[in-house]
Amino acid sequence: METLQDLGEFGLINRIKNNTQIKQASTVYGIGDDAAVFDMGRNYGLISTDMLLEGIHFDLTYCPLRHLGYKAVAVNVSDIAAMNGIPKQITVSIGVSSKFDLPAIDELYEGIKAACEAYNIDLIGGDTCSSRQGLIISISVLGEVEKDKIAYRSGAKPNDILCVTGDLGAAYLGLQILEREKREFLENPNMQPKIEDKNYIIGRQLKPEGRTDIIHDLREINVVPTSMIDISDGLASEVLHLSANSGMGFNLFFDNIPVENQTLETSAEFNLNPINCVMNGGEDYELLMTFSQQDFEKVKGITEITPIGFVTQEKNNILVLNSGERTNITAQGWNHINKS
């Protein structure tokens, strides 16, 4: 008999999707992309929800509550950006155990407030309840996109250029640093943290940004990606999502993938293969997108967008290493079901 662990997170999502019927004419797209889509008349509305659980998604040993509040909003904003949309409002629901006092909750909401100011969005509601253990945060974000500018995971075409924003792998290595410091602190509470030269990668883990800036940049040059997804579970996993949804294959060139020197140095420090860190690390919250070759000529001027590969009709997904070796892309990223 098939179990929940056998299915995994994405198998469970597909199972729910296949057993769900759409009844409202205003529902344009339901389960299966970064956000659901509904018809608002002139534009499409977007809605997405993420839940964060203490001990599963965050560790308050090293994650400040203010940073956590900011990050909880940013990861939801990222889903709206992945549809080529602009976030507008959020609702925040929390479950709080007795170990949290009022100043702690105020600190959490200070981070949420800072994110609302950064992304120009309104906190318009939510829910509060008690939790038997730890902290639970659930945020829903509402966004908007013009009907002719929406980007799904399913639109990649042969010979489109595959691009990514920012750099990859840093958030995962930042987590390794924080986990190392936690272990050393538990063994020796008087220890002094060794993180002075790791500010960038730690910041990428504790306070990521949703790339709404890129959406505004694309609007200025009047370009719509043919497909798009945000990188939450690792580059390999997201490439496979675009491939499955578009019915296309992808060739990626590792030498083209933007990686910060601090990320490479830290992977060596932990004796980790940088390819695995970049391809499967996750939590970068950058945007992975495809452009027609014609539109890519316009995109070249956006410095934060880097071409890393191209789309093929063959449904094979290949990573070309610096040596020229070709290897099949497989996903080893975060699986919320198996990790819980």
C-alpha positions as CSV (number, residue, x, y, z in Angstrom):
1,M,0.0,0.0,0.0
2,E,1.3,3.4,-1.0
3,T,2.3,5.6,2.0
4,L,2.5,9.4,2.4
5,Q,6.3,9.0,2.5
6,D,6.2,7.1,-0.8
7,L,4.3,9.9,-2.4
8,G,6.5,12.7,-1.1
9,E,5.4,16.4,-1.2
10,F,4.9,16.8,-4.9
11,G,3.2,13.4,-5.3
12,L,0.8,14.5,-2.6
13,I,0.1,17.8,-4.3
14,N,-0.6,16.0,-7.6
15,R,-2.9,13.6,-5.8
16,I,-4.9,16.4,-4.3
17,K,-5.0,18.3,-7.6
18,N,-6.3,15.2,-9.5
19,N,-9.1,14.8,-6.9
20,T,-10.1,18.5,-7.0
21,Q,-12.9,19.9,-9.2
22,I,-13.0,23.6,-10.3
23,K,-16.6,24.9,-10.1
24,Q,-16.1,28.7,-10.3
25,A,-15.9,30.3,-13.7
26,S,-13.6,32.9,-12.2
27,T,-11.0,30.3,-11.3
28,V,-8.5,30.4,-14.1
29,Y,-5.8,28.1,-12.7
30,G,-5.8,26.1,-9.5
31,I,-3.2,23.8,-8.0
32,G,0.1,23.3,-9.8
33,D,1.9,26.5,-10.2
34,D,3.6,29.1,-7.8
35,A,0.2,30.7,-7.3
36,A,-3.4,30.2,-8.1
37,V,-5.0,32.5,-10.7
38,F,-8.5,34.0,-10.7
39,D,-10.3,36.5,-13.0
40,M,-10.7,40.0,-11.5
41,G,-12.1,41.5,-14.7
42,R,-9.4,43.6,-16.3
43,N,-6.5,41.8,-14.6
44,Y,-5.8,38.4,-13.0
45,G,-5.7,38.0,-9.3
46,L,-3.0,35.7,-7.7
47,I,-3.0,34.0,-4.4
48,S,-0.4,31.8,-2.7
49,T,0.0,30.4,0.8
50,D,3.1,29.1,2.7
51,M,3.3,27.6,6.2
52,L,6.4,27.7,8.4
53,L,6.8,25.4,11.4
54,E,9.3,25.7,14.2
55,G,11.7,22.8,14.1
56,I,10.9,22.0,10.5
57,H,11.4,25.2,8.6
58,F,13.3,27.4,11.1
59,D,15.3,27.1,14.2
60,L,15.0,29.9,16.7
61,T,18.4,29.1,18.2
62,Y,19.9,31.1,15.4
63,C,17.0,32.7,13.6
64,P,15.9,36.1,15.1
65,L,12.2,36.6,15.2
66,R,12.4,39.8,13.3
67,H,14.3,38.1,10.5
68,L,11.8,35.2,10.6
69,G,8.9,37.6,10.2
70,Y,10.5,39.3,7.2
71,K,11.5,35.9,5.6
72,A,8.0,34.5,6.0
73,V,6.6,37.4,3.9
74,A,9.5,37.4,1.4
75,V,9.0,33.7,0.5
76,N,5.3,34.3,-0.3
77,V,6.1,37.4,-2.3
78,S,8.5,35.3,-4.3
79,D,5.6,33.1,-5.4
80,I,3.7,36.1,-6.8
81,A,6.9,37.3,-8.6
82,A,7.2,33.8,-10.2
83,M,3.9,34.4,-11.9
84,N,5.2,37.8,-13.2
85,G,2.8,39.5,-10.8
86,I,3.0,42.3,-8.2
87,P,2.1,41.5,-4.5
88,K,-0.6,43.6,-3.0
89,Q,-1.9,42.2,0.4
90,I,-1.1,39.5,2.9
91,T,-2.9,37.8,5.7
92,V,-0.9,36.3,8.6
93,S,-2.0,33.5,10.9
94,I,0.1,32.3,13.8
95,G,0.0,29.5,16.4
96,V,1.9,30.5,19.5
97,S,3.0,28.3,22.4
98,S,3.3,29.5,26.0
99,K,7.1,29.9,25.7
100,F,6.6,33.1,23.7
101,D,5.9,36.4,25.5
102,L,4.4,39.6,24.1
103,P,7.7,41.2,23.3
104,A,8.6,38.2,21.2
105,I,5.4,38.4,19.2
106,D,6.0,42.1,18.7
107,E,9.4,41.3,17.4
108,L,8.0,38.9,14.9
109,Y,5.5,41.4,13.6
110,E,8.2,44.1,13.4
111,G,9.8,41.9,10.8
112,I,6.5,41.4,9.0
113,K,6.0,45.1,9.0
114,A,9.4,45.8,7.6
115,A,8.7,43.3,4.7
116,C,5.3,45.0,4.1
117,E,7.2,48.3,3.7
118,A,9.9,46.9,1.5
119,Y,7.4,45.3,-0.9
120,N,4.7,47.9,-0.6
121,I,2.0,45.5,0.5
122,D,-0.7,45.7,3.2
123,L,-1.3,43.3,6.1
124,I,-5.1,43.0,6.0
125,G,-6.0,40.2,8.4
126,G,-5.2,36.7,9.6
127,D,-5.8,34.6,12.7
128,T,-4.1,33.9,16.0
129,C,-4.4,30.7,18.1
130,S,-2.5,28.8,20.7
131,S,0.0,26.0,19.9
132,R,0.9,23.0,22.1
133,Q,4.5,23.3,21.0
134,G,6.5,25.9,19.2
135,L,5.6,28.6,16.6
136,I,3.6,28.2,13.5
137,I,3.3,30.9,10.8
138,S,1.0,30.7,7.8
139,I,0.9,33.6,5.3
140,S,-1.3,34.1,2.3
141,V,-0.4,36.7,-0.3
142,L,-2.6,38.3,-2.9
143,G,-1.2,39.7,-6.0
144,E,-2.2,41.0,-9.4
145,V,-1.0,40.7,-13.0
146,E,-2.2,41.9,-16.4
147,K,-3.8,39.1,-18.3
148,D,-1.3,39.4,-21.2
149,K,1.7,39.4,-18.8
150,I,1.1,36.3,-16.7
151,A,3.9,33.6,-16.7
152,Y,3.2,30.0,-15.9
153,R,5.6,27.1,-15.6
154,S,4.2,25.6,-18.8
155,G,5.2,28.0,-21.6
156,A,8.8,27.1,-22.4
157,K,9.5,26.5,-26.1
158,P,12.4,24.9,-28.1
159,N,15.4,27.2,-28.3
160,D,14.2,29.5,-25.5
161,I,17.0,30.8,-23.3
162,L,17.0,29.6,-19.7
163,C,18.0,32.3,-17.2
164,V,18.3,32.8,-13.5
165,T,18.4,35.9,-11.3
166,G,21.0,36.6,-8.6
167,D,23.3,33.8,-7.5
168,L,22.7,30.3,-6.2
169,G,23.8,28.0,-3.4
170,A,24.5,30.7,-0.8
171,A,21.4,30.1,1.4
172,Y,22.2,26.4,1.8
173,L,25.8,27.2,2.8
174,G,24.6,29.8,5.2
175,L,22.5,27.2,6.8
176,Q,25.5,24.9,7.2
177,I,27.4,27.7,9.0
178,L,24.5,28.4,11.3
179,E,24.1,24.7,12.1
180,R,27.8,24.3,12.9
181,E,27.7,27.3,15.2
182,K,24.6,25.9,17.0
183,R,26.4,22.5,17.6
184,E,29.5,24.3,19.0
185,F,27.3,26.5,21.2
186,L,25.6,23.5,22.7
187,E,28.9,22.0,23.5
188,N,30.4,25.2,24.8
189,P,28.0,28.1,25.6
190,N,31.0,30.4,26.1
191,M,32.2,30.0,22.5
192,Q,32.5,33.0,20.2
193,P,30.8,32.6,16.8
194,K,33.1,32.4,13.8
195,I,30.9,34.1,11.2
196,E,32.6,37.5,10.6
197,D,33.5,36.6,7.0
198,K,30.2,34.8,6.3
199,N,27.7,37.7,6.4
200,Y,26.6,37.3,2.8
201,I,25.6,33.6,2.9
202,I,24.1,33.8,6.4
203,G,22.0,36.8,5.2
204,R,20.8,34.8,2.2
205,Q,19.6,32.1,4.6
206,L,18.1,34.3,7.3
207,K,16.7,37.2,5.3
208,P,16.1,36.3,1.6
209,E,14.4,38.6,-0.8
210,G,11.5,38.0,-3.2
211,R,12.7,39.3,-6.6
212,T,9.9,41.8,-7.4
213,D,12.6,44.1,-8.6
214,I,13.1,41.8,-11.6
215,I,9.4,42.0,-12.4
216,H,9.5,45.7,-12.6
217,D,12.7,45.6,-14.8
218,L,10.9,43.2,-17.2
219,R,7.9,45.5,-17.4
220,E,10.1,48.5,-18.3
221,I,11.4,46.6,-21.4
222,N,8.0,45.1,-22.1
223,V,9.2,41.4,-21.9
224,V,7.2,38.5,-20.5
225,P,9.0,35.2,-19.8
226,T,7.7,32.2,-21.6
227,S,7.9,30.3,-18.4
228,M,8.9,31.0,-14.8
229,I,9.3,29.5,-11.3
230,D,11.0,30.6,-8.1
231,I,13.9,28.6,-6.7
232,S,12.8,27.4,-3.3
233,D,13.6,23.7,-3.4
234,G,16.8,23.8,-5.4
235,L,17.7,24.6,-9.1
236,A,17.5,20.9,-10.2
237,S,14.0,20.5,-8.8
238,E,12.7,23.7,-10.4
239,V,14.2,22.8,-13.8
240,L,12.4,19.5,-13.6
241,H,9.1,21.4,-12.8
242,L,9.5,23.6,-15.9
243,S,10.3,20.5,-17.9
244,A,7.3,18.5,-16.7
245,N,4.9,21.4,-17.1
246,S,6.2,22.6,-20.5
247,G,6.8,19.1,-22.0
248,M,10.3,20.2,-22.9
249,G,13.9,19.4,-22.0
250,F,16.7,21.6,-20.7
251,N,20.4,21.8,-21.2
252,L,22.2,23.7,-18.4
253,F,25.9,24.7,-18.3
254,F,27.3,24.7,-14.8
255,D,30.0,27.1,-15.7
256,N,27.4,29.7,-16.5
257,I,25.5,29.5,-13.2
258,P,26.2,32.5,-11.0
259,V,27.9,31.5,-7.7
260,E,29.4,33.9,-5.2
261,N,33.0,33.3,-4.1
262,Q,31.9,33.1,-0.5
263,T,29.6,30.2,-1.5
264,L,32.5,28.3,-3.2
265,E,34.9,28.9,-0.4
266,T,32.4,27.7,2.2
267,S,31.5,24.6,0.2
268,A,35.3,23.7,0.2
269,E,35.5,24.5,4.0
270,F,32.7,21.9,4.6
271,N,34.1,19.5,2.0
272,L,30.9,19.7,0.0
273,N,30.6,19.4,-3.7
274,P,29.6,22.9,-5.0
275,I,27.6,21.3,-7.8
276,N,25.3,19.7,-5.2
277,C,25.1,22.9,-3.2
278,V,24.1,24.9,-6.2
279,M,21.8,22.4,-7.8
280,N,20.0,21.0,-4.7
281,G,20.6,23.5,-1.9
282,G,17.3,25.4,-2.1
283,E,16.0,28.5,-0.3
284,D,17.6,30.9,-2.7
285,Y,14.3,32.4,-3.8
286,E,15.7,33.6,-7.1
287,L,13.7,33.4,-10.3
288,L,14.3,30.7,-13.0
289,M,12.8,31.8,-16.3
290,T,12.8,31.2,-20.1
291,F,12.8,33.8,-22.8
292,S,12.4,33.7,-26.5
293,Q,15.6,34.4,-28.3
294,Q,14.2,37.7,-29.6
295,D,13.2,38.9,-26.2
296,F,16.5,37.7,-24.7
297,E,18.2,40.4,-26.8
298,K,16.3,43.0,-24.7
299,V,16.9,41.1,-21.4
300,K,20.7,41.2,-21.8
301,G,20.7,44.7,-20.3
302,I,19.4,43.5,-16.9
303,T,22.6,42.7,-15.0
304,E,20.8,40.6,-12.4
305,I,19.7,38.1,-15.1
306,T,22.1,35.4,-16.3
307,P,21.7,32.9,-19.1
308,I,22.5,29.4,-18.0
309,G,21.1,27.1,-20.7
310,F,18.5,26.5,-23.3
311,V,15.3,24.6,-24.0
312,T,15.2,21.5,-26.2
313,Q,12.4,19.4,-27.7
314,E,14.0,16.3,-26.3
315,K,12.6,15.7,-22.8
316,N,16.0,15.0,-21.3
317,N,17.4,17.4,-18.7
318,I,21.2,17.6,-18.9
319,L,23.8,19.4,-16.8
320,V,27.0,20.1,-18.7
321,L,29.9,20.3,-16.3
322,N,33.0,22.5,-16.7
323,S,34.9,19.4,-18.0
324,G,32.4,18.9,-20.8
325,E,30.9,15.9,-19.1
326,R,27.1,15.6,-19.4
327,T,25.0,14.3,-16.6
328,N,21.2,13.8,-16.1
329,I,19.6,16.4,-13.8
330,T,18.0,14.7,-10.8
331,A,16.3,16.5,-7.9
332,Q,17.6,15.9,-4.3
333,G,16.1,19.1,-2.9
334,W,14.0,19.7,0.1
335,N,11.0,17.3,0.6
336,H,8.7,18.7,3.3
337,I,6.9,15.3,3.7
338,N,9.9,13.1,4.2
339,K,11.7,15.7,6.4
340,S,8.8,16.2,8.8
